[in-house]
């Protein structure tokens, strides 16, 4: 649904608890308003085991771009012992 909001209205929506206002770099003229899955500033219980793992990996791959960056991320994650969880169906 398309709705037109002014800047003040978007700012008040962004500050409201539990809401998210965002746009994409692909089309910055479109703004999305939605609910937050988790409260701002709090790490949800299922994700606590992942906090802080990607920083060291990304630092080791600094300066690479595109597919070379992705390959470096995968390689460094394996070296640091970071693995995906098994899928449950």
Biopython code that builds the backbone (N, CA, C, O; Angstrom):
import numpy as np
from Bio.PDB.StructureBuilder import StructureBuilder

atoms = [
    (1, "UNK", "N", (0.846, -1.158, 0.000)),
    (1, "UNK", "CA", (0.000, 0.000, 0.000)),
    (1, "UNK", "C", (0.904, 1.237, 0.000)),
    (1, "UNK", "O", (1.869, 1.301, 0.762)),
    (2, "UNK", "N", (0.596, 2.204, -0.842)),
    (2, "UNK", "CA", (1.355, 3.444, -0.887)),
    (2, "UNK", "C", (0.685, 4.490, -0.007)),
    (2, "UNK", "O", (-0.524, 4.710, -0.081)),
    (3, "UNK", "N", (1.502, 5.129, 0.828)),
    (3, "UNK", "CA", (1.028, 6.201, 1.692)),
    (3, "UNK", "C", (2.096, 7.287, 1.668)),
    (3, "UNK", "O", (3.287, 6.978, 1.711)),
    (4, "UNK", "N", (1.705, 8.510, 1.603)),
    (4, "UNK", "CA", (2.672, 9.617, 1.593)),
    (4, "UNK", "C", (2.778, 10.211, 3.003)),
    (4, "UNK", "O", (1.776, 10.554, 3.630)),
    (5, "UNK", "N", (4.032, 10.320, 3.481)),
    (5, "UNK", "CA", (4.307, 10.918, 4.781)),
    (5, "UNK", "C", (5.286, 12.064, 4.605)),
    (5, "UNK", "O", (6.108, 12.059, 3.688)),
    (6, "UNK", "N", (5.193, 13.037, 5.483)),
    (6, "UNK", "CA", (6.158, 14.121, 5.514)),
    (6, "UNK", "C", (7.372, 13.707, 6.335)),
    (6, "UNK", "O", (7.346, 12.679, 7.012)),
    (7, "UNK", "N", (8.433, 14.503, 6.278)),
    (7, "UNK", "CA", (9.674, 14.189, 6.996)),
    (7, "UNK", "C", (9.442, 14.106, 8.500)),
    (7, "UNK", "O", (10.000, 13.232, 9.164)),
    (8, "UNK", "N", (8.625, 15.004, 9.044)),
    (8, "UNK", "CA", (8.365, 14.995, 10.485)),
    (8, "UNK", "C", (7.644, 13.708, 10.906)),
    (8, "UNK", "O", (7.927, 13.141, 11.962)),
    (9, "UNK", "N", (6.715, 13.263, 10.068)),
    (9, "UNK", "CA", (5.974, 12.040, 10.376)),
    (9, "UNK", "C", (6.898, 10.818, 10.312)),
    (9, "UNK", "O", (6.801, 9.924, 11.153)),
    (10, "UNK", "N", (7.794, 10.779, 9.317)),
    (10, "UNK", "CA", (8.732, 9.665, 9.220)),
    (10, "UNK", "C", (9.680, 9.646, 10.413)),
    (10, "UNK", "O", (10.002, 8.579, 10.934)),
    (11, "UNK", "N", (10.128, 10.823, 10.846)),
    (11, "UNK", "CA", (11.021, 10.903, 12.000)),
    (11, "UNK", "C", (10.319, 10.413, 13.261)),
    (11, "UNK", "O", (10.920, 9.698, 14.063)),
    (12, "UNK", "N", (9.057, 10.788, 13.445)),
    (12, "UNK", "CA", (8.344, 10.324, 14.641)),
    (12, "UNK", "C", (8.087, 8.819, 14.571)),
    (12, "UNK", "O", (8.114, 8.144, 15.600)),
    (13, "UNK", "N", (7.839, 8.282, 13.375)),
    (13, "UNK", "CA", (7.685, 6.831, 13.226)),
    (13, "UNK", "C", (8.987, 6.110, 13.546)),
    (13, "UNK", "O", (8.975, 5.059, 14.186)),
    (14, "UNK", "N", (10.114, 6.671, 13.104)),
    (14, "UNK", "CA", (11.412, 6.041, 13.350)),
    (14, "UNK", "C", (11.752, 6.014, 14.833)),
    (14, "UNK", "O", (12.430, 5.098, 15.299)),
    (15, "UNK", "N", (11.287, 7.011, 15.574)),
    (15, "UNK", "CA", (11.583, 7.074, 17.008)),
    (15, "UNK", "C", (10.629, 6.229, 17.844)),
    (15, "UNK", "O", (10.910, 5.944, 19.008)),
    (16, "UNK", "N", (9.512, 5.829, 17.263)),
    (16, "UNK", "CA", (8.525, 5.049, 18.003)),
    (16, "UNK", "C", (9.086, 3.670, 18.352)),
    (16, "UNK", "O", (9.742, 3.045, 17.519)),
    (17, "UNK", "N", (8.834, 3.188, 19.575)),
    (17, "UNK", "CA", (9.351, 1.878, 19.950)),
    (17, "UNK", "C", (8.724, 0.767, 19.105)),
    (17, "UNK", "O", (7.514, 0.740, 18.879)),
    (18, "UNK", "N", (9.580, -0.146, 18.648)),
    (18, "UNK", "CA", (9.090, -1.292, 17.912)),
    (18, "UNK", "C", (8.883, -1.072, 16.425)),
    (18, "UNK", "O", (8.433, -1.984, 15.731)),
    (19, "UNK", "N", (9.201, 0.123, 15.908)),
    (19, "UNK", "CA", (9.041, 0.371, 14.481)),
    (19, "UNK", "C", (10.380, 0.646, 13.817)),
    (19, "UNK", "O", (11.345, 1.059, 14.460)),
    (20, "UNK", "N", (10.411, 0.407, 12.518)),
    (20, "UNK", "CA", (11.634, 0.582, 11.740)),
    (20, "UNK", "C", (11.269, 1.335, 10.480)),
    (20, "UNK", "O", (10.285, 1.008, 9.817)),
    (21, "UNK", "N", (12.061, 2.346, 10.147)),
    (21, "UNK", "CA", (11.880, 3.113, 8.922)),
    (21, "UNK", "C", (13.182, 3.024, 8.156)),
    (21, "UNK", "O", (14.234, 3.384, 8.684)),
    (22, "UNK", "N", (13.132, 2.547, 6.914)),
    (22, "UNK", "CA", (14.360, 2.348, 6.149)),
    (22, "UNK", "C", (14.091, 2.503, 4.661)),
    (22, "UNK", "O", (12.953, 2.408, 4.200)),
    (23, "UNK", "N", (15.171, 2.745, 3.919)),
    (23, "UNK", "CA", (15.107, 2.748, 2.458)),
    (23, "UNK", "C", (16.246, 1.874, 1.954)),
    (23, "UNK", "O", (17.108, 1.456, 2.727)),
    (24, "UNK", "N", (16.244, 1.603, 0.669)),
    (24, "UNK", "CA", (17.313, 0.796, 0.094)),
    (24, "UNK", "C", (18.186, 1.679, -0.783)),
    (24, "UNK", "O", (17.707, 2.682, -1.312)),
    (25, "UNK", "N", (19.461, 1.326, -0.949)),
    (25, "UNK", "CA", (20.317, 2.115, -1.830)),
    (25, "UNK", "C", (19.910, 1.975, -3.300)),
    (25, "UNK", "O", (20.294, 2.797, -4.132)),
    (26, "UNK", "N", (19.143, 0.947, -3.615)),
    (26, "UNK", "CA", (18.716, 0.720, -4.991)),
    (26, "UNK", "C", (17.603, 1.677, -5.412)),
    (26, "UNK", "O", (17.504, 2.041, -6.584)),
    (27, "UNK", "N", (16.771, 2.081, -4.460)),
    (27, "UNK", "CA", (15.700, 3.025, -4.745)),
    (27, "UNK", "C", (15.479, 3.885, -3.504)),
    (27, "UNK", "O", (14.567, 3.613, -2.723)),
    (28, "UNK", "N", (16.303, 4.925, -3.310)),
    (28, "UNK", "CA", (16.208, 5.727, -2.089)),
    (28, "UNK", "C", (14.929, 6.559, -1.984)),
    (28, "UNK", "O", (14.643, 7.112, -0.922)),
    (29, "UNK", "N", (14.157, 6.654, -3.067)),
    (29, "UNK", "CA", (12.912, 7.414, -3.015)),
    (29, "UNK", "C", (11.800, 6.656, -2.296)),
    (29, "UNK", "O", (10.799, 7.255, -1.902)),
    (30, "UNK", "N", (11.964, 5.358, -2.123)),
    (30, "UNK", "CA", (10.950, 4.542, -1.454)),
    (30, "UNK", "C", (11.400, 4.265, -0.024)),
    (30, "UNK", "O", (12.533, 3.844, 0.208)),
    (31, "UNK", "N", (10.511, 4.502, 0.925)),
    (31, "UNK", "CA", (10.799, 4.282, 2.343)),
    (31, "UNK", "C", (9.864, 3.195, 2.853)),
    (31, "UNK", "O", (8.667, 3.199, 2.566)),
    (32, "UNK", "N", (10.427, 2.271, 3.610)),
    (32, "UNK", "CA", (9.663, 1.161, 4.176)),
    (32, "UNK", "C", (9.461, 1.384, 5.666)),
    (32, "UNK", "O", (10.377, 1.819, 6.364)),
    (33, "UNK", "N", (8.273, 1.087, 6.146)),
    (33, "UNK", "CA", (7.956, 1.175, 7.570)),
    (33, "UNK", "C", (7.523, -0.216, 8.005)),
    (33, "UNK", "O", (6.668, -0.834, 7.371)),
    (34, "UNK", "N", (8.116, -0.707, 9.088)),
    (34, "UNK", "CA", (7.762, -2.041, 9.553)),
    (34, "UNK", "C", (8.010, -2.213, 11.033)),
    (34, "UNK", "O", (8.445, -1.286, 11.717)),
    (35, "UNK", "N", (7.727, -3.414, 11.525)),
    (35, "UNK", "CA", (7.948, -3.733, 12.932)),
    (35, "UNK", "C", (9.340, -4.303, 13.118)),
    (35, "UNK", "O", (9.866, -4.970, 12.227)),
    (36, "UNK", "N", (9.937, -4.046, 14.267)),
    (36, "UNK", "CA", (11.215, -4.652, 14.623)),
    (36, "UNK", "C", (10.977, -6.058, 15.146)),
    (36, "UNK", "O", (10.033, -6.296, 15.900)),
    (37, "UNK", "N", (11.834, -6.987, 14.745)),
    (37, "UNK", "CA", (11.710, -8.350, 15.241)),
    (37, "UNK", "C", (12.171, -8.434, 16.691)),
    (37, "UNK", "O", (11.636, -9.224, 17.469)),
    (38, "UNK", "N", (13.172, -7.616, 17.060)),
    (38, "UNK", "CA", (13.720, -7.600, 18.410)),
    (38, "UNK", "C", (13.890, -6.154, 18.848)),
    (38, "UNK", "O", (14.049, -5.276, 18.000)),
    (39, "UNK", "N", (13.861, -5.880, 20.158)),
    (39, "UNK", "CA", (14.042, -4.507, 20.630)),
    (39, "UNK", "C", (15.418, -3.954, 20.246)),
    (39, "UNK", "O", (16.401, -4.694, 20.191)),
    (40, "UNK", "N", (15.473, -2.662, 19.985)),
    (40, "UNK", "CA", (16.738, -2.012, 19.647)),
    (40, "UNK", "C", (17.732, -2.116, 20.797)),
    (40, "UNK", "O", (17.361, -1.971, 21.962)),
    (41, "UNK", "N", (18.985, -2.368, 20.468)),
    (41, "UNK", "CA", (20.048, -2.380, 21.459)),
    (41, "UNK", "C", (20.144, -3.645, 22.286)),
    (41, "UNK", "O", (21.037, -3.752, 23.127)),
    (42, "UNK", "N", (19.270, -4.598, 22.083)),
    (42, "UNK", "CA", (19.312, -5.847, 22.837)),
    (42, "UNK", "C", (19.593, -7.003, 21.893)),
    (42, "UNK", "O", (19.043, -7.068, 20.794)),
    (43, "UNK", "N", (20.450, -7.910, 22.329)),
    (43, "UNK", "CA", (20.748, -9.084, 21.521)),
    (43, "UNK", "C", (19.789, -10.194, 21.924)),
    (43, "UNK", "O", (19.759, -10.593, 23.088)),
    (44, "UNK", "N", (19.001, -10.700, 20.970)),
    (44, "UNK", "CA", (18.062, -11.765, 21.316)),
    (44, "UNK", "C", (18.787, -13.053, 21.691)),
    (44, "UNK", "O", (19.888, -13.317, 21.207)),
    (45, "UNK", "N", (18.183, -13.828, 22.531)),
    (45, "UNK", "CA", (18.797, -15.064, 23.049)),
    (45, "UNK", "C", (19.304, -15.990, 21.945)),
    (45, "UNK", "O", (20.416, -16.503, 22.074)),
    (46, "UNK", "N", (18.549, -16.235, 20.862)),
    (46, "UNK", "CA", (19.043, -17.165, 19.843)),
    (46, "UNK", "C", (20.299, -16.677, 19.114)),
    (46, "UNK", "O", (21.002, -17.478, 18.499)),
    (47, "UNK", "N", (20.590, -15.364, 19.176)),
    (47, "UNK", "CA", (21.726, -14.818, 18.435)),
    (47, "UNK", "C", (22.939, -14.518, 19.305)),
    (47, "UNK", "O", (23.968, -14.086, 18.786)),
    (48, "UNK", "N", (22.845, -14.735, 20.608)),
    (48, "UNK", "CA", (23.954, -14.384, 21.501)),
    (48, "UNK", "C", (25.241, -15.138, 21.186)),
    (48, "UNK", "O", (26.333, -14.617, 21.417)),
    (49, "UNK", "N", (25.130, -16.346, 20.667)),
    (49, "UNK", "CA", (26.321, -17.121, 20.323)),
    (49, "UNK", "C", (27.073, -16.592, 19.122)),
    (49, "UNK", "O", (28.221, -16.974, 18.896)),
    (50, "UNK", "N", (26.441, -15.711, 18.339)),
    (50, "UNK", "CA", (27.061, -15.185, 17.125)),
    (50, "UNK", "C", (27.692, -13.812, 17.309)),
    (50, "UNK", "O", (28.464, -13.372, 16.457)),
    (51, "UNK", "N", (27.381, -13.133, 18.394)),
    (51, "UNK", "CA", (27.845, -11.765, 18.597)),
    (51, "UNK", "C", (29.375, -11.708, 18.627)),
    (51, "UNK", "O", (30.029, -12.455, 19.355)),
    (52, "UNK", "N", (29.915, -10.815, 17.826)),
    (52, "UNK", "CA", (31.351, -10.590, 17.814)),
    (52, "UNK", "C", (32.155, -11.511, 16.925)),
    (52, "UNK", "O", (33.378, -11.384, 16.874)),
    (53, "UNK", "N", (31.526, -12.426, 16.227)),
    (53, "UNK", "CA", (32.277, -13.371, 15.398)),
    (53, "UNK", "C", (32.708, -12.776, 14.062)),
    (53, "UNK", "O", (33.770, -13.134, 13.553)),
    (54, "UNK", "N", (31.927, -11.893, 13.488)),
    (54, "UNK", "CA", (32.225, -11.430, 12.135)),
    (54, "UNK", "C", (33.268, -10.319, 12.082)),
    (54, "UNK", "O", (33.892, -10.119, 11.040)),
    (55, "UNK", "N", (33.471, -9.599, 13.165)),
    (55, "UNK", "CA", (34.443, -8.504, 13.169)),
    (55, "UNK", "C", (35.849, -8.941, 12.789)),
    (55, "UNK", "O", (36.421, -8.375, 11.857)),
    (56, "UNK", "N", (36.435, -9.930, 13.474)),
    (56, "UNK", "CA", (37.789, -10.366, 13.124)),
    (56, "UNK", "C", (37.878, -10.935, 11.702)),
    (56, "UNK", "O", (38.898, -10.779, 11.030)),
    (57, "UNK", "N", (36.821, -11.584, 11.256)),
    (57, "UNK", "CA", (36.820, -12.163, 9.909)),
    (57, "UNK", "C", (36.844, -11.047, 8.870)),
    (57, "UNK", "O", (37.624, -11.102, 7.919)),
    (58, "UNK", "N", (36.006, -10.048, 9.041)),
    (58, "UNK", "CA", (35.933, -8.940, 8.080)),
    (58, "UNK", "C", (37.230, -8.140, 8.060)),
    (58, "UNK", "O", (37.643, -7.671, 7.000)),
    (59, "UNK", "N", (37.883, -7.974, 9.215)),
    (59, "UNK", "CA", (39.148, -7.228, 9.262)),
    (59, "UNK", "C", (40.234, -7.928, 8.462)),
    (59, "UNK", "O", (41.054, -7.270, 7.822)),
    (60, "UNK", "N", (40.248, -9.243, 8.492)),
    (60, "UNK", "CA", (41.261, -9.991, 7.746)),
    (60, "UNK", "C", (41.027, -9.913, 6.239)),
    (60, "UNK", "O", (41.954, -10.137, 5.461)),
    (61, "UNK", "N", (39.806, -9.599, 5.820)),
    (61, "UNK", "CA", (39.466, -9.543, 4.393)),
    (61, "UNK", "C", (39.387, -8.110, 3.878)),
    (61, "UNK", "O", (38.918, -7.876, 2.763)),
    (62, "UNK", "N", (39.840, -7.155, 4.678)),
    (62, "UNK", "CA", (39.763, -5.748, 4.311)),
    (62, "UNK", "C", (40.509, -5.486, 3.000)),
    (62, "UNK", "O", (41.602, -6.007, 2.780)),
    (63, "UNK", "N", (39.909, -4.684, 2.149)),
    (63, "UNK", "CA", (40.534, -4.313, 0.889)),
    (63, "UNK", "C", (40.117, -5.170, -0.289)),
    (63, "UNK", "O", (40.379, -4.807, -1.435)),
    (64, "UNK", "N", (39.483, -6.280, -0.037)),
    (64, "UNK", "CA", (39.009, -7.132, -1.137)),
    (64, "UNK", "C", (37.579, -6.758, -1.479)),
    (64, "UNK", "O", (36.832, -6.261, -0.637)),
    (65, "UNK", "N", (37.213, -7.002, -2.722)),
    (65, "UNK", "CA", (35.856, -6.662, -3.141)),
    (65, "UNK", "C", (35.223, -7.821, -3.897)),
    (65, "UNK", "O", (35.907, -8.744, -4.340)),
    (66, "UNK", "N", (33.906, -7.755, -4.034)),
    (66, "UNK", "CA", (33.180, -8.727, -4.833)),
    (66, "UNK", "C", (33.335, -10.154, -4.351)),
    (66, "UNK", "O", (33.295, -10.432, -3.153)),
    (67, "UNK", "N", (33.514, -11.060, -5.315)),
    (67, "UNK", "CA", (33.590, -12.488, -5.000)),
    (67, "UNK", "C", (34.849, -12.822, -4.198)),
    (67, "UNK", "O", (34.834, -13.740, -3.378)),
    (68, "UNK", "N", (35.933, -12.087, -4.428)),
    (68, "UNK", "CA", (37.161, -12.322, -3.657)),
    (68, "UNK", "C", (36.917, -12.063, -2.167)),
    (68, "UNK", "O", (37.466, -12.764, -1.316)),
    (69, "UNK", "N", (36.095, -11.056, -1.852)),
    (69, "UNK", "CA", (35.760, -10.759, -0.459)),
    (69, "UNK", "C", (34.950, -11.898, 0.146)),
    (69, "UNK", "O", (35.211, -12.316, 1.274)),
    (70, "UNK", "N", (33.968, -12.402, -0.597)),
    (70, "UNK", "CA", (33.127, -13.498, -0.106)),
    (70, "UNK", "C", (33.964, -14.749, 0.124)),
    (70, "UNK", "O", (33.814, -15.416, 1.148)),
    (71, "UNK", "N", (34.844, -15.072, -0.822)),
    (71, "UNK", "CA", (35.714, -16.247, -0.659)),
    (71, "UNK", "C", (36.611, -16.093, 0.559)),
    (71, "UNK", "O", (36.828, -17.050, 1.302)),
    (72, "UNK", "N", (37.131, -14.887, 0.764)),
    (72, "UNK", "CA", (37.982, -14.631, 1.935)),
    (72, "UNK", "C", (37.180, -14.808, 3.222)),
    (72, "UNK", "O", (37.681, -15.399, 4.178)),
    (73, "UNK", "N", (35.947, -14.307, 3.264)),
    (73, "UNK", "CA", (35.105, -14.459, 4.456)),
    (73, "UNK", "C", (34.897, -15.924, 4.803)),
    (73, "UNK", "O", (35.007, -16.317, 5.964)),
    (74, "UNK", "N", (34.595, -16.731, 3.789)),
    (74, "UNK", "CA", (34.356, -18.160, 4.013)),
    (74, "UNK", "C", (35.618, -18.827, 4.533)),
    (74, "UNK", "O", (35.565, -19.608, 5.484)),
    (75, "UNK", "N", (36.750, -18.525, 3.915)),
    (75, "UNK", "CA", (38.022, -19.137, 4.308)),
    (75, "UNK", "C", (38.402, -18.750, 5.744)),
    (75, "UNK", "O", (38.781, -19.606, 6.544)),
    (76, "UNK", "N", (38.297, -17.465, 6.057)),
    (76, "UNK", "CA", (38.656, -16.998, 7.399)),
    (76, "UNK", "C", (37.711, -17.550, 8.460)),
    (76, "UNK", "O", (38.143, -17.889, 9.561)),
    (77, "UNK", "N", (36.431, -17.641, 8.138)),
    (77, "UNK", "CA", (35.462, -18.193, 9.093)),
    (77, "UNK", "C", (35.803, -19.643, 9.413)),
    (77, "UNK", "O", (35.734, -20.061, 10.569)),
    (78, "UNK", "N", (36.171, -20.411, 8.383)),
    (78, "UNK", "CA", (36.547, -21.811, 8.615)),
    (78, "UNK", "C", (37.790, -21.899, 9.485)),
    (78, "UNK", "O", (37.864, -22.746, 10.375)),
    (79, "UNK", "N", (38.783, -21.020, 9.233)),
    (79, "UNK", "CA", (40.007, -21.024, 10.032)),
    (79, "UNK", "C", (39.734, -20.678, 11.488)),
    (79, "UNK", "O", (40.397, -21.197, 12.386)),
    (80, "UNK", "N", (38.755, -19.799, 11.727)),
    (80, "UNK", "CA", (38.423, -19.409, 13.096)),
    (80, "UNK", "C", (37.414, -20.350, 13.751)),
    (80, "UNK", "O", (37.063, -20.172, 14.917)),
    (81, "UNK", "N", (36.952, -21.345, 13.006)),
    (81, "UNK", "CA", (36.025, -22.320, 13.575)),
    (81, "UNK", "C", (34.580, -21.879, 13.611)),
    (81, "UNK", "O", (33.778, -22.433, 14.362)),
    (82, "UNK", "N", (34.237, -20.878, 12.800)),
    (82, "UNK", "CA", (32.858, -20.410, 12.743)),
    (82, "UNK", "C", (32.132, -21.237, 11.690)),
    (82, "UNK", "O", (32.523, -21.237, 10.523)),
    (83, "UNK", "N", (31.095, -21.932, 12.088)),
    (83, "UNK", "CA", (30.367, -22.800, 11.157)),
    (83, "UNK", "C", (28.881, -22.480, 11.200)),
    (83, "UNK", "O", (28.382, -21.898, 12.163)),
    (84, "UNK", "N", (28.187, -22.869, 10.146)),
    (84, "UNK", "CA", (26.741, -22.721, 10.102)),
    (84, "UNK", "C", (26.109, -23.802, 10.957)),
    (84, "UNK", "O", (26.660, -24.892, 11.111)),
    (85, "UNK", "N", (24.959, -23.493, 11.507)),
    (85, "UNK", "CA", (24.211, -24.497, 12.243)),
    (85, "UNK", "C", (23.548, -25.441, 11.249)),
    (85, "UNK", "O", (23.232, -25.040, 10.128)),
    (86, "UNK", "N", (23.339, -26.660, 11.638)),
    (86, "UNK", "CA", (22.664, -27.633, 10.776)),
    (86, "UNK", "C", (21.204, -27.208, 10.599)),
    (86, "UNK", "O", (20.565, -26.733, 11.538)),
    (87, "UNK", "N", (20.693, -27.386, 9.391)),
    (87, "UNK", "CA", (19.301, -27.025, 9.135)),
    (87, "UNK", "C", (18.380, -28.034, 9.791)),
    (87, "UNK", "O", (18.629, -29.240, 9.766)),
    (88, "UNK", "N", (17.318, -27.519, 10.375)),
    (88, "UNK", "CA", (16.318, -28.408, 10.968)),
    (88, "UNK", "C", (15.035, -28.240, 10.186)),
    (88, "UNK", "O", (14.589, -27.122, 9.931)),
    (89, "UNK", "N", (14.449, -29.358, 9.808)),
    (89, "UNK", "CA", (13.221, -29.305, 9.012)),
    (89, "UNK", "C", (12.062, -29.839, 9.798)),
    (89, "UNK", "O", (10.939, -29.876, 9.295)),
]
sb = StructureBuilder()
sb.init_structure("model")
sb.init_model(0)
sb.init_chain("A")
sb.init_seg("    ")
for serial, (resi, resn, name, xyz) in enumerate(atoms, 1):
    if name == "N":
        sb.init_residue(resn, " ", resi, " ")
    sb.init_atom(name, np.array(xyz, "f"), 0.0, 1.0, " ", f" {name:<3s}", serial, name[0])
structure = sb.get_structure()
